[in-house]
């Protein structure tokens, strides 16, 4: 079973799961830190939790790509008014990328842009660390065409899926840290990113691959922190079946500040 099949199976399992109808509606306001599984969009997670809670208002504190996992703050009722504050929080990620290949989506869910290339012998760990460091600070980054960034009122992925060309403007973003942690094997590299909002980690990796001259693509990605919320306190979506499950993990609005 390949990545797409595994992701689709996971998504179908979560979305088709029909929790026993709760007589109780979640009236409380607060933040639930979910560990988003691979294969679901951030909106998929909201749909699952809306069925569980019947909450009048529900939102999230920062989109995660479907293939990515990790910290996804879910905001209930009055907490939805704090979405901008949650999104403004610093983000931390860990993941693995593959050298020698580039994809149209800048992650392994898409289509390869070329055949795998040999890894230059001089591209050692120290060289990769130097390349990564060159992307730290305020940089200019062009969002990937497969993204929710809007152009003329349409998300870029609409243009990509329709096969339409569109100019994508670069924007200034801030990367506090981009570190190469270890070389797992010749092609697989483990990395860490700490950044402000608006940074596409898969684009960081793609651009590093271009700089290295052989290409690179994110294989796996986990968001380990958003603002004050850390992966250690995140709850697995599959364990949230009843309103009482939500209540036991709900954080107060004061946790945002």
Residue pairs with C-beta under 8 A, 6 or more apart in sequence:
1 9
3 67
3 108
3 109
4 109
6 38
6 39
7 38
7 39
7 66
7 67
7 109
8 39
9 39
10 37
10 38
10 39
10 40
11 39
11 40
11 44
11 66
14 37
14 40
14 44
14 48
14 237
14 238
15 40
15 44
15 47
15 48
17 48
17 238
18 51
19 51
19 52
19 241
19 242
20 241
20 242
22 52
22 53
22 54
22 242
22 243
24 243
24 244
25 53
25 54
25 55
25 56
25 243
26 53
26 54
26 55
26 76
26 77
26 243
26 246
26 247
27 77
28 76
28 77
28 247
28 250
29 76
29 77
29 78
29 79
29 253
30 76
30 77
30 79
30 250
30 251
30 252
30 253
31 61
31 73
31 74
31 75
31 76
31 79
31 82
31 86
31 229
31 250
31 251
31 252
31 253
31 255
31 256
32 49
32 73
32 74
32 76
32 235
32 240
32 246
32 249
32 250
32 251
33 71
33 72
33 73
33 74
33 229
33 230
33 233
33 234
33 235
33 249
33 251
34 45
34 49
34 71
34 72
34 73
34 74
34 234
34 235
34 236
34 237
34 240
35 69
35 70
35 71
35 72
35 231
35 234
35 235
35 236
35 237
36 42
36 45
36 64
36 68
36 69
36 70
36 71
36 72
36 237
37 69
37 236
37 237
37 238
38 66
38 67
38 68
38 69
39 66
39 67
40 48
40 66
40 237
41 63
41 66
42 60
42 62
42 63
42 64
42 72
43 60
44 66
45 60
45 72
45 74
45 237
46 58
46 59
46 60
46 74
48 237
48 240
49 55
49 58
49 74
49 237
49 240
49 246
50 58
52 240
52 241
52 242
52 243
52 245
52 246
53 76
53 243
53 246
54 243
55 76
55 77
56 77
57 75
57 76
57 77
57 78
57 80
58 74
58 75
58 76
58 77
58 80
59 74
59 75
59 79
59 80
59 83
60 72
60 73
60 74
60 75
60 83
61 72
61 73
61 74
61 75
61 83
61 86
61 87
61 89
61 226
61 227
62 72
62 73
62 86
62 87
62 89
62 91
62 197
62 226
63 148
64 70
64 72
64 223
65 107
65 202
65 221
66 109
67 107
67 108
67 109
67 218
67 220
67 221
68 221
68 222
68 223
69 220
69 221
69 222
69 223
70 93
70 221
70 222
70 223
70 224
70 231
70 234
71 223
71 224
71 225
71 226
71 229
71 230
71 231
71 234
72 223
72 226
72 234
73 86
73 226
73 227
73 229
75 82
75 83
75 86
76 246
76 250
78 253
79 253
79 256
82 253
82 256
85 227
85 256
85 257
86 226
86 227
86 256
87 197
88 196
88 197
88 227
89 197
89 226
89 227
89 228
89 229
90 176
90 194
90 195
90 196
90 225
90 226
90 227
91 193
91 194
91 195
91 196
91 197
91 199
91 223
91 225
91 226
92 192
92 193
92 194
92 223
92 224
92 225
93 192
93 193
93 194
93 195
93 201
93 221
93 222
93 223
93 224
94 181
94 190
94 191
94 192
94 193
94 221
94 222
94 224
95 190
95 191
95 193
95 201
95 205
95 218
95 219
95 220
95 221
95 222
96 184
96 188
96 189
96 190
96 191
96 218
96 219
96 220
97 188
97 189
97 191
97 205
97 208
97 209
97 216
97 217
97 218
97 219
98 108
98 187
98 188
98 189
98 216
98 217
98 219
99 119
99 123
99 186
99 187
99 188
99 189
99 209
99 212
99 214
99 215
99 216
100 116
100 117
100 118
100 119
100 187
100 214
100 215
100 216
101 112
101 114
101 116
101 117
101 215
101 216
101 217
102 112
102 113
102 114
102 206
102 209
102 210
102 215
102 216
102 217
103 109
103 110
103 111
103 112
103 113
103 217
104 110
104 111
104 113
104 145
104 146
104 160
105 111
105 144
105 146
105 202
106 144
106 146
106 200
106 202
106 203
106 205
106 206
106 217
106 218
107 202
107 217
107 218
107 219
107 221
108 217
108 218
108 219
110 146
113 215
114 215
117 214
117 215
118 214
119 186
119 187
119 214
120 212
120 213
120 214
123 212
123 214
124 183
125 180
125 182
125 183
127 212
128 180
128 183
128 189
128 208
128 212
129 179
129 180
131 208
131 211
131 212
132 178
132 179
132 180
132 191
132 208
133 178
134 211
135 175
135 178
135 204
135 207
135 208
136 175
136 176
136 177
136 178
137 174
137 175
138 172
138 173
138 174
139 172
139 173
139 174
139 175
140 170
140 171
140 172
141 170
141 171
141 172
141 173
141 199
141 200
141 203
141 204
141 207
142 168
142 169
142 170
142 171
142 203
143 149
143 156
143 168
143 171
143 200
143 203
144 156
144 200
144 202
144 203
144 206
145 156
145 157
145 159
145 160
145 166
145 168
146 156
146 157
146 160
147 155
147 156
147 157
147 200
148 155
148 156
148 157
149 155
149 156
149 168
150 156
151 159
151 166
151 167
151 168
156 166
156 168
159 165
159 166
171 198
173 195
173 196
173 198
173 199
174 195
174 196
174 199
175 193
175 194
175 195
175 196
175 199
175 204
176 194
176 195
176 196
177 192
177 193
177 194
177 195
178 191
178 192
178 193
178 204
179 191
179 192
179 193
180 189
180 190
180 191
181 190
181 191
181 192
182 189
182 190
183 189
184 190
188 219
189 216
191 205
193 199
193 201
193 204
195 201
201 218
201 221
202 217
202 218
202 221
205 216
205 217
205 218
206 215
206 216
206 217
208 216
209 215
209 216
209 217
222 231
223 231
224 230
224 231
225 231
227 256
228 255
228 256
229 251
229 255
235 249
239 245
240 246
240 249
